[in-house]
Amino acid sequence: MTDDRSLERAARSWLEIGPTTAPERAVDAALHRIQTLNQERDLRIPWRLPKMFTPVRLVAIALVGALVLGGVLFVLGGGGRPSTVLQPPGPTPSTTPSRSASPSSAVVRTEAPVRMKGDWEAVVTAPITPYAAADDAIQWSIDWSEGIGTWLQTSNGDQVMRADSVTAQPGEIHLVSTDGQAGGCSIGDDGRYTWSRSTDGLFLTLTKVEDACAARAAVLARTWVHPLDAVNDGGPGVLGFTNHWLQVTLPSVTLALSGATDASDVHAYSGERGSIRLVVIRNPRGFVQPCSASDHSTKEIPPTKAGFISYLTGLPGLTVKTTDSTVDGRPAVHFETTHKRGSAACASGDLSAFHANDASAGADGEFSFVPADPHSFWMVNVDGDAYLIWYEGSAITPSDEQAVISSAKFLIDLPTP
């Protein structure tokens, strides 16, 4: 699966064939930048907000350019597999919350438990003024690199309630508010919470021990769901689309996300598993000139089995095999493409196959592949929409693919324990 039209993906492909190790600082710095930059667009979506989106694609372009100029190669997954040891909460004596002029004057900044790192999503049932209305999604993040900085992302895309992780009792996370984006907290406000992550990793539950900031307690003390957005540790998680959440289980390796609206591209580069990539597109569009390097015009693919067959068989150099199937109990079609012997293919070797439904997404919404290689993807009908699910990589076997496809669940609401 390739996409030469996107600078980010082209650079990532170049990185993928380079060294598989890199200076730890370079990797950590890259992950930190990807994790902490502000959102690129307003996150409010009509009806509900299933999408919390960190613009990995924009950050990666800048990062790759800087690293190439500096002669440094890095791989997103180079930091290794995160720990999978569950750290259950334990009881601790209650004390009076304290305040200080700054966290560093009274407490020691300490990495949060590794199983808590990354982003966590929730949909609020009651309004949390001024951060979210009823049925809005919110996201709480612990920076992936150092594991110290934390923040809340509101339904408007604002990052508030910034706090640092400081020394905590076993089974707890201890937070101290840090800056002007305190979001209802004062600088130095202490908050302590016990935490537990479900055995499968899908849920994180925070329980308040004490918090000098009532606004933060109203937000954090809940069960959060593991998203596959931005940098994450794999396993079961969710991806948000306009009308549904997709729950799916991926290998437990370091993953990152790029793509466009309603087109998620989750990828990993790990020496243990080789490249891994999951692309999910809601109502994908096709290309008018799939071999052209200059004409990026798109066209509708009817969201039916016949529509996909008609489009795919019209692409140059492909033989298409179809098998009726189901995904999450819904009607689906499994497509397998191989090179049509004696047929002319694109001169560049790459064929532009699918685009995000948002035609204005440009290169971020383009997905192409080499028709000379075999490819496999699935089209599933979900309440009148066609979802393309495409999972492959250098070390992915048919049984690996089937395991991911079998784990897919389309949900109206976030899953609950």
C-alpha positions in Angstrom: 0.0 0.0 0.0 1.6 3.3 -1.1 0.8 6.9 -1.8 3.4 8.8 -3.7 1.3 11.9 -4.0 1.5 12.7 -0.3 4.9 14.1 0.9 4.3 12.7 4.3 3.7 9.2 3.0 6.6 9.4 0.5 8.9 10.5 3.3 7.5 7.7 5.6 8.2 5.2 2.9 11.8 6.4 2.6 12.1 6.1 6.4 10.7 2.6 6.4 13.5 1.2 4.3 16.2 3.0 6.3 17.8 1.9 9.6 15.5 0.3 12.1 17.1 1.9 15.1 17.6 5.6 15.9 18.8 7.8 18.8 16.2 7.5 21.5 16.0 11.3 21.9 15.1 11.8 18.3 12.3 9.2 18.5 11.0 10.6 21.8 11.1 14.2 20.5 9.2 13.2 17.4 6.5 11.3 19.3 6.2 14.2 21.7 5.7 16.7 18.9 3.1 14.5 17.2 1.2 14.1 20.5 1.2 17.7 21.7 0.5 20.0 18.8 -2.9 21.8 18.7 -5.7 20.4 16.6 -5.8 21.6 13.0 -9.6 22.1 12.8 -12.7 22.6 14.9 -13.7 19.3 16.3 -17.4 19.9 16.4 -19.3 17.6 14.1 -23.1 17.7 13.5 -25.1 15.2 15.6 -22.2 14.1 17.7 -18.5 14.1 17.9 -16.9 10.7 17.4 -13.6 12.1 16.1 -10.7 13.4 18.2 -8.0 14.0 15.6 -4.4 14.9 16.1 -2.8 16.1 12.8 -0.1 13.6 12.5 0.1 14.1 8.8 1.0 17.8 9.1 3.5 17.3 12.0 5.2 14.4 10.2 5.9 16.5 7.1 7.7 19.1 9.2 9.5 16.5 11.4 10.6 14.4 8.4 12.0 17.5 6.7 13.9 18.6 9.8 15.3 15.1 10.4 16.4 14.6 6.8 18.2 17.9 6.8 19.9 17.0 10.0 20.9 13.6 8.7 18.8 11.7 11.3 16.6 8.7 10.5 13.8 7.7 12.9 11.0 5.2 13.0 7.8 6.0 14.8 7.8 2.6 16.5 11.5 2.8 17.3 10.9 3.4 21.0 9.9 -0.3 21.4 6.8 -2.0 22.7 5.1 -0.3 25.6 4.9 -2.3 28.8 1.8 -4.4 29.1 1.9 -4.9 32.8 -1.3 -3.8 34.4 -0.8 -1.7 37.5 -4.0 -1.9 39.6 -4.9 0.9 42.0 -4.3 0.5 45.7 -5.8 2.3 48.7 -3.9 5.3 50.1 -4.5 7.6 53.1 -6.4 10.8 52.3 -4.6 14.1 52.9 -5.6 17.7 52.4 -4.9 18.9 48.9 -2.0 21.4 48.7 -1.2 24.4 46.5 2.1 25.7 45.6 3.4 28.5 43.3 4.6 25.9 40.8 4.8 22.2 40.7 8.6 22.1 40.9 8.8 24.0 44.2 7.1 21.3 46.2 6.9 18.1 44.2 8.9 16.1 41.8 7.7 15.7 38.2 7.5 12.0 37.5 6.5 9.9 34.5 2.9 8.7 34.7 2.3 4.9 34.6 3.1 3.7 31.1 -0.3 2.0 30.7 -1.9 5.4 31.0 0.1 7.2 28.3 -1.6 8.5 25.2 -5.2 9.7 24.5 -8.4 8.7 26.2 -11.9 9.5 24.9 -15.3 9.9 26.5 -18.7 11.2 25.6 -20.3 13.3 28.4 -23.9 12.6 29.2 -24.4 15.9 31.0 -22.9 19.3 30.1 -19.6 20.2 31.7 -19.6 24.0 31.4 -17.8 25.5 29.6 -15.9 22.5 28.1 -18.6 20.3 26.6 -22.3 20.1 26.0 -24.3 16.9 26.5 -23.3 14.2 23.9 -20.0 16.0 23.2 -16.8 14.0 23.1 -13.8 15.1 25.2 -10.3 13.7 25.2 -7.8 13.5 28.0 -4.1 13.0 27.0 -0.8 12.2 28.7 2.1 13.0 26.5 3.6 9.9 25.0 7.3 11.0 25.2 8.1 11.9 28.8 4.7 10.9 30.3 4.6 14.1 32.4 2.4 16.7 30.7 -1.4 16.1 30.7 -4.3 18.1 29.2 -7.9 18.0 28.3 -9.1 18.6 24.8 -12.6 20.0 24.6 -15.2 19.5 21.9 -14.1 22.8 20.4 -10.5 21.6 20.1 -9.2 23.7 23.0 -6.5 22.2 25.2 -7.1 23.1 28.8 -6.6 21.8 32.3 -2.9 21.4 31.7 -1.2 19.6 34.6 2.0 17.7 35.3 2.3 14.2 36.6 4.3 14.2 39.9 5.3 11.6 42.4 2.4 9.5 43.3 1.5 6.6 45.6 1.4 3.1 43.9 -1.8 2.7 41.9 -2.4 6.5 41.7 -1.7 9.4 39.4 -1.0 12.7 41.1 -1.5 15.9 39.0 -0.5 19.5 39.7 -1.9 22.3 37.5 0.8 24.2 35.6 -0.1 27.1 33.5 -2.6 29.7 32.2 -4.6 27.0 30.5 -5.6 25.6 33.8 -9.3 25.4 32.7 -11.0 26.2 36.0 -8.0 25.2 38.1 -5.4 27.4 39.8 -1.7 26.9 39.2 -0.5 24.4 41.9 -3.9 22.7 42.4 -3.3 19.1 43.5 -5.4 16.2 42.3 -5.0 12.5 43.1 -6.8 9.6 41.4 -6.6 5.9 41.5 -6.6 4.2 38.1 -7.2 0.9 36.6 -7.0 -0.3 33.0 -9.0 -3.2 31.8 -7.1 -6.4 31.1 -7.7 -6.0 27.3 -6.6 -2.3 27.5 -9.9 -0.9 26.1 -10.9 1.1 29.2 -9.2 3.3 31.7 -11.1 4.1 34.9 -10.1 7.1 37.1 -11.5 7.4 40.6 -11.0 10.6 42.6 -9.1 10.4 45.9 -9.0 14.2 46.3 -8.7 17.2 44.0 -8.5 20.9 44.9 -9.9 21.7 41.5 -13.6 20.7 41.3 -13.7 21.3 37.5 -11.0 18.8 36.9 -12.6 16.2 39.1 -15.9 16.6 37.2 -14.0 15.8 34.0 -11.5 13.1 34.9 -13.4 10.9 37.3 -15.0 8.5 34.8 -14.3 5.5 32.5 -12.4 6.5 29.4 -12.1 4.5 26.1 -8.8 3.8 24.3 -8.7 5.5 20.8 -6.4 4.5 18.0 -5.9 8.2 17.2 -2.5 9.8 17.3 0.2 7.8 19.1 -1.1 4.8 21.0 -0.1 1.3 22.1 -2.3 -0.7 19.9 -4.6 -3.5 21.1 -8.4 -2.9 21.1 -9.4 0.7 20.4 -11.9 2.9 18.5 -11.8 5.2 15.5 -14.4 7.9 15.1 -16.4 8.5 11.9 -19.3 10.9 11.2 -22.1 8.5 12.2 -20.3 5.6 13.9 -17.4 4.5 16.0 -15.4 1.6 14.7 -14.0 -0.7 17.4 -11.1 -2.9 16.2 -8.2 -4.8 17.7 -4.7 -4.3 16.3 -1.4 -5.7 17.3 0.0 -4.3 20.6 2.8 -2.2 19.1 3.3 1.5 18.8 0.9 3.0 16.3 0.2 6.5 14.9 -2.6 8.0 12.8 -2.9 10.2 9.7 -5.5 10.6 7.0 -8.5 12.9 6.4 -12.1 13.3 7.5 -13.8 9.9 7.5 -10.6 8.3 6.3 -8.3 6.9 9.0 -4.8 5.6 8.2 -3.4 3.8 11.3 0.2 2.7 10.8 3.1 1.2 12.7 6.7 0.6 12.0 8.1 -2.0 14.3 11.1 -4.2 13.9 9.1 -7.0 15.6 6.3 -7.1 13.1 7.5 -5.1 10.1 5.1 -2.5 8.6 1.4 -2.6 9.7 -1.2 -0.4 8.2 -5.0 -0.2 8.6 -7.0 2.1 6.3 -10.7 2.7 6.9 -12.6 5.0 4.5 -16.3 5.8 4.8 -17.8 6.1 1.3 -14.5 6.3 -0.6 -14.2 8.0 -3.9 -12.3 6.8 -6.9 -10.0 8.5 -9.4 -10.9 9.6 -12.8 -7.3 9.1 -14.1 -5.7 6.6 -11.7 -2.4 6.6 -13.5 -2.0 10.3 -13.8 0.6 12.2 -11.9 -1.1 15.6 -12.4 -4.9 14.9 -12.7 -6.1 14.1 -9.2 -9.8 14.4 -10.0 -12.1 12.0 -8.1 -15.4 10.5 -8.8 -18.1 8.7 -6.8 -18.0 5.0 -6.3 -21.6 3.8 -5.8 -21.7 2.3 -2.2 -22.8 -1.1 -3.4 -21.1 -4.4 -4.3 -21.9 -3.8 -8.0 -20.5 -0.3 -7.7 -17.2 -1.4 -6.3 -16.8 -4.3 -8.7 -17.5 -1.9 -11.6 -14.9 0.6 -10.4 -12.2 -2.0 -9.6 -12.5 -4.0 -12.8 -12.1 -0.7 -14.6 -8.7 0.0 -13.1 -5.8 -0.9 -15.3 -3.7 -4.0 -14.8 -6.0 -5.7 -12.2 -7.8 -9.0 -11.9 -10.5 -8.8 -9.2 -11.9 -11.8 -7.2 -14.9 -11.2 -5.0 -16.3 -13.3 -2.2 -19.5 -12.5 -0.3 -18.9 -12.3 3.4 -20.0 -10.5 6.6 -18.3 -8.0 8.9 -19.8 -7.4 12.3 -22.8 -9.4 11.1 -23.4 -6.9 8.2 -23.3 -7.7 4.5 -19.7 -7.4 3.2 -17.6 -8.3 0.2 -14.0 -9.4 0.2 -12.0 -8.1 -2.7 -8.7 -9.6 -3.8 -6.7 -8.0 -6.6 -3.8 -9.5 -8.6 -2.0 -8.3 -11.6 -3.7 -9.1 -14.9 -1.1 -11.0 -17.0 -0.2 -9.2 -20.2 -2.2 -6.1 -19.2 -0.6 -2.6 -19.2 -0.3 -1.0 -15.8 0.6 2.5 -14.7 3.9 3.7 -16.0 4.9 4.9 -12.5 4.1 1.5 -11.0 1.6 3.0 -8.6 -2.1 3.0 -9.1 -4.2 5.7 -7.3 -7.1 3.6 -6.1 -9.2 5.4 -3.4 -9.7 8.8 -2.0 -11.5 10.1 1.1 -15.1 11.1 0.6 -14.0 14.7 1.3 -12.7 15.6 -2.2 -11.0 18.7 -0.8 -8.7 16.6 1.4 -6.1 16.5 -1.4 -3.0 14.3 -0.9 -4.0 13.5 2.7 -7.0 11.6 1.4 -5.3 9.6 -1.4 -4.5 5.9 -1.2 -2.7 4.0 -3.9 -1.0 0.6 -4.3 1.2 -1.3 -6.7 -1.0 -3.4 -8.9 1.7 -5.9 -9.5 1.4 -7.0 -5.8 -1.6 -8.9 -4.5 -4.0 -6.8 -2.3 -7.0 -7.6 -0.1 -9.7 -5.3 1.3 -13.2 -5.5 2.4 -16.3 -3.4 1.7 -19.0 -3.5 4.4 -22.4 -1.8 4.2 -23.2 0.1 7.4 -26.7 1.7 7.5 -26.4 2.7 3.8 -22.8 3.7 3.9 -19.9 1.7 2.4 -16.9 1.3 4.6 -13.6 0.2 3.0 -11.4 -1.7 5.4 -7.8 -2.4 4.2 -5.3 -4.1 6.5 -1.9 -5.2 5.3 1.8 -5.0 5.8 5.1 -6.8 5.2 4.6 -9.3 8.0 0.8 -9.6 7.8 -0.6 -13.0 7.0 -4.1 -13.8 5.8 -4.9 -15.1 9.3 -3.7 -11.8 10.8 -5.9 -9.9 8.4 -8.9 -12.1 9.3 -8.3 -11.6 13.0 -8.5 -7.8 12.6 -11.6 -8.0 10.3 -13.3 -10.3 12.7 -12.7 -7.9 15.6 -14.4 -5.0 13.8 -17.6 -3.6 15.4 -19.6 -0.6 14.2 -21.1 1.3 17.1 -23.4 4.2 17.5 -22.1 5.0 21.0 -18.7 4.4 22.6 -18.3 1.0 24.2 -18.8 0.5 27.9 -17.2 -2.0 30.3 
